[in-house]
């Protein structure tokens, strides 16, 4: 079965997350790349893009929060551990993780809900306000998909290291360096990571906002964000893939192929770009070319549990319960630690009327849930015996 859409939305966590600074005002006057097609969305410039200053700014309340967490003895001592503990302390911040909450630093602080990337951006801004050195890192995780509003999202991961600079006038309490990661499972797994610039992280933020707009059928706004990400950081492959998805959705097939090829020129092993190119050829009736690419991609993904998980989710969406069950069971054989897979199995069993197995698998999902939000969501499904989305 073909994946319907594969949008790379980067989720960030903080001890590692999803690059150096440059001018962040979006380029709107000149088209610097052939894979950008402004004529398809002539009013894109009417949708304003947040500047770097707006994304990382902290207002007075957030600054005061940092000062109280960090400084003691009239500013003569500093405590990086105190800052991190305050951010993670729900009694103070009450932060909630929400995968679709893409917000600037100050909104994240005030709304107290965000995805990993936005939480990481807020933490970076807080560290800088405290006078600390902060570095973003991109974590090299295996392909990992989630589903949202009928779209498949390939997730990335970023985190952060905070260092206290040496200052003879200020005494540091506790460690002088700390990793911050909003996904503790990633810390335990110890995936390799590479430092990335603030500029690239800003492009990831634009990419996420573009994905939000695309799901909301606001195609011109989506182009504005994807374009900003691509112009600011042309090395960010996800933006070119997402532009290709957008072009295909407005039947600009030639532009879509050009955008996918741009991503593949950056990395010929980008499976997301190849997969979407296969989808494009299928829509164009080029079934043999589509099938050839699809077979190569599937051969590389067959041992990835998340590949089977997303196929199970799509089969469930289509009411193909036998196929969904087969894919979820394959994912479970490859990795029996993922709460998403157990929840998927619970949904299938509920749909086919096997309530005992549905309850058994939802209870296992609750046990493996990585945070209180997922745990509460699964418990509500169990209590209502309504395991639909």
N, C-alpha and C positions, 0 to 999 in steps of 0.2 A: 504494500500500500504506500502511495506517495505521501510524504509529509506535506501538509497543506501550505504552511508558511513557516519559515524558520527565521525569526528575528533575534538578533544577538543583543539582548538587553543585559548589561553588565551589572551584577549585584555586587556590592562591596561589603567587606567586613574589616575590622580594624586591628590588626596586628599584621595584617596584610590585606591589600585591596586592589581595585582596578585602576603627568610625566614631567622640565624646566619652564620657566615662565616666558611668555611673549605677550605682545599686544593681543587683547582678547576681544576687541571690537569686531563683530562679524564682518566679513568682506561681502559687500552687496553690489558693488559697481561693476566688477569685471569677473568673468568666468575663467578661472585659471586652469581648469581641468576639463578635458573633452567629455569625461563621464558625468559632468554636471550639466543639466539641461534646464536652464532657467526659463526657457520659453514654454515649457510644460506647465509651469506654475508662475505666471508673470506677476502675481501680486504677493509673492513670498516675502518680500521686504516689508510688507505691512504688518507682519507678525514679529514683534520685537524679541530679541534673544537676550537673555541675561548676560551681563558682562562678568568678567572674572571677579571684579570688585563686588558686584551684587551677589554672586554665588558664595563667596567666602566671607562676606561682611558679618560682623556681630554687633548688635545694638547694645544699649547700656545694660539691660538686664542680664544678657548673656555674659557680658564682660565682668559684671559684678559676681556672677556665679563662678567664673574662672578665678577671679581674685580671691574670693573666700575659700576656694578649694585648694589654692596653691600657696598663698603667702601667709606666713605666720610672723609674729614678733615685729610687727610694723614693717613688713617687707624685707626683713633681713635674713629670713630663711625661706626656702622654696621646697616644694614637695610634689614631684611629678606623679608619684603613686596616689597622692590625694586627689589630683585632678582626674585620673583614670577611674578611681573608686567612685568619685562623685558622679561621673558620667554613667557608670554602670549601676549605680545605686538607685533602684526603683523607688525607694522611699523619698528620694530627693527629686529625681527627674521623671520617674514613671514612664521611661521610654518604651515604646511599643514598636516591634518590627512589623513593617508592612511592605511587601515586595513591590507594590505599585505606587508607593509614596516617594516621588522624586521631588525633593525640595532643597532650596538653598539653605545655607547654614543657619540663619536666624529663624527661618520658618521651621526647620527641624527642631530647634530649641524650644520654640513656642508651642508647636503642635504636638511635640513629644511622640511623634510617630514618623517613621521613615524606613526606607530600605537601607541596605548595608552601605551603598555608595554615598548616600546622603548623610548617614551617620558618620562615615569616615571623613567626609568633607567638613562637617561640623567639628569633629574632633581635631582635625588639622588646623582649622581656624582658631580653635581654643588654645591649642598648643602654641601657635604663633603669638597669640595675644599674651600668653604667659611668658614669652621670651624664649621659648624652647625651639630647638631645631627639630623639624619633622620631615620625614621622607615617606612617600607613598611607595608601595610595592604591589606588583601584579603577581598573583599566585598561579602557578602552572597546574591547574586542576584538570582532570579528565572531562570530556564533554558531558555536560549535565544540563538536562532540559527540565523546564516546568511548563505548565499549561496555564493560559489566561485568556478568557474571552474568545476561545476558539483558535488561538494562535499558540505556536510552540516557541518557547524562548530558550535560546542557548545562554546559559548563565556564565559569567566570569566572576572573578573574585579579586578583591584588593584588600590590603591592610596597611599598617602604618608602624613606623618606629619613631619614638620620641626620645630625643637626647637633651640633657640639660647642659648648656654651655658653661664653661668654667668662668666664674666671676669671683674675684677675690673679696668683693664686698658682700656677697650673698652666700650663705651656708645652705648646702643642699641636704635635705633629710631623705634618707632611704636611697634607693637605686638612682643612678644617674642616667639610666636608659630603660626604656620599656617598650615592648611590642603591644599593639592594640589590635584586637581582631574581634569583630562582632559575630563570628561563627566559631565557637570553641571547638567544634569538630575539626575544623581546618587546622587549628593549632596542634591538635593531637596527631593529625595525619602527617604533618611536616612535609607538605609539598614544597618543591623548590620555588623560589620567588626571585624576581628581578626588580630593581628600583625603577620607578617611572616618574615622569615629571608632573608637576601641577598642571601644566598645559594639557597633557594627555588625559589626565583625570577630568579636566573641564570638558574635553571633547567627549569623554564617556558619559558625562552628565547630559550634554546635548543629545547624544545618541539615545539615552534613556527617555528624554523628553520627546524626542521624535517618535519613539516607539509608542509612547502614550497617545500622541496625537494620531498616529496611524490607526491604532485600535479604535479611537473615537471617530474614525472616518473624516478627520480633519487633515486632508492630504496636503494642502498648501502649507499649513503649519508644520506638518511632519517634514516636508521638504526643507523648510526654513531651518529646522533644527539639524536634520541630517547634513545639510549643506554646510552649516556652521561647523559641525564636527569634522567634516571632511576637509574643509579649507584650513582650519586651525591645526589639525593633525592628520595629514593625508596618509600617514603610515597606519592609521587605525582601520584595520580591515573591516571591522563590523559595520562602519558607516557606509562603506561602498556596497556591502551585501544588502544592508537595509534599504539603501537607495534603489538597488535593483528590485527588491520586493515591492517598493512603492511604485516604481515605473511599471512593473508587470501589472499591478493592480489598476493602473489607469491605461492599460493596453499599449504602453510604449515599449514593445518587446525588444526592438533594436537597442534602445537606451538601457533596458534591463540587462541584456547580454553584455553590453559594453561595461556596465558597472560591475557585474560579476567577474568579467575578465580582468578588470583593474585590480580587484581584490586578489585574484589568482596570480597576477603578476607580482604582487607583494609576497604571496605565499602559495606556491602551487599545490600545497597539501591542505589548503583550507577546505575541509569537508563541508562546511556550511555553504560556501560559495558553490562548490560542485553540486551539492544537493539542490540548491535553488536553481542552478542552471538546468538540472534535470527536470525540475518542475516547469521551468519556462519552456523547454523543448516539448514537454508533454502538452502544454497549453497551445503550442503552435502546431500540434499534430505531428511532430517529429518523434514518433514513438520509438524507433530503433535507437536514435541518438540518446533519447531520454533513458531508455532501459539500460544501455551500455554504461552510462555514468552511474545510474542508480545501483547497478550490480557491483561496481567497483567500490562505491561508498559503503554499501551494506557489508561487503566483505571485510572492510576495515572496522566496521562498527559492531560486528556480530557478538563480540565479547564484552561489549559495554552494556551494563545493566540498564542505564538510563535510555539507551536507544530502544530497548524492548519496552521500557516503561512508557515512553512517549507514544509508541505504536499502540500500546494497550489503551492509553488515554484516548487516542484518536478512534480506535475501534469502539470503545465505549460510547463516545460521542455519536457514532454512526449506528449504534444499536446492534453491533456485531459482537455479541457477548461471548461466543465461543472463541473468537479470535482474540478478544480482549483478555480472556482468562489465560489463554496460551501465552500471550506476550508477558503478562504480569508474572506468571509462574516461571517463565524463562528468566525474567529479571530477578526474581527471588532466588533462583538457583545460583545466579552469578553474584548476588549480594543480598544477604538476609538481614542487613542492618538498617535498611532505608524505610523510614516511616511512610513515605509516599507510596511505595510498592504495596505495603500492607493495606493502606487505605484504598488503593486501586482495587485490590482483591475484594475488600469488603464491599465496595460499590457494585462490583460485578455480581457477587453472590446475592446481594440485596435485590438487584434487578431480575435475577432468575428465580427469586423466591426462596433462596436457601438462607433463612434468617440466622440459623445457628452458626454457620460459617461466617456470615456477615459480622455477627457480634464477636466471634473469635478473632477475626482479623482486625476489626476496629480496636479491640482491646490491646492487641499487639502494637498497633500504630500509636496508641496513647502511650504505651511504655517507651517507645523509641522517639517520641516527639522531642525535638531539640529545644523547644521553648514553650512558655506557658500559653502563648497565643495558639499554637498548633494543638497543644494538649487540650485546651478548652474547646477548640473547634471540634476536635474528634469526640470529646465527651458529649458535646451537645448533639452530635449526630447519633451517638449511641443511645442517649436518653430519648431521642425522638424517633429512633429507628427509621430515620430519613436520611439516607446516605447519598443523596444527590448533591450536586455542587452547592 
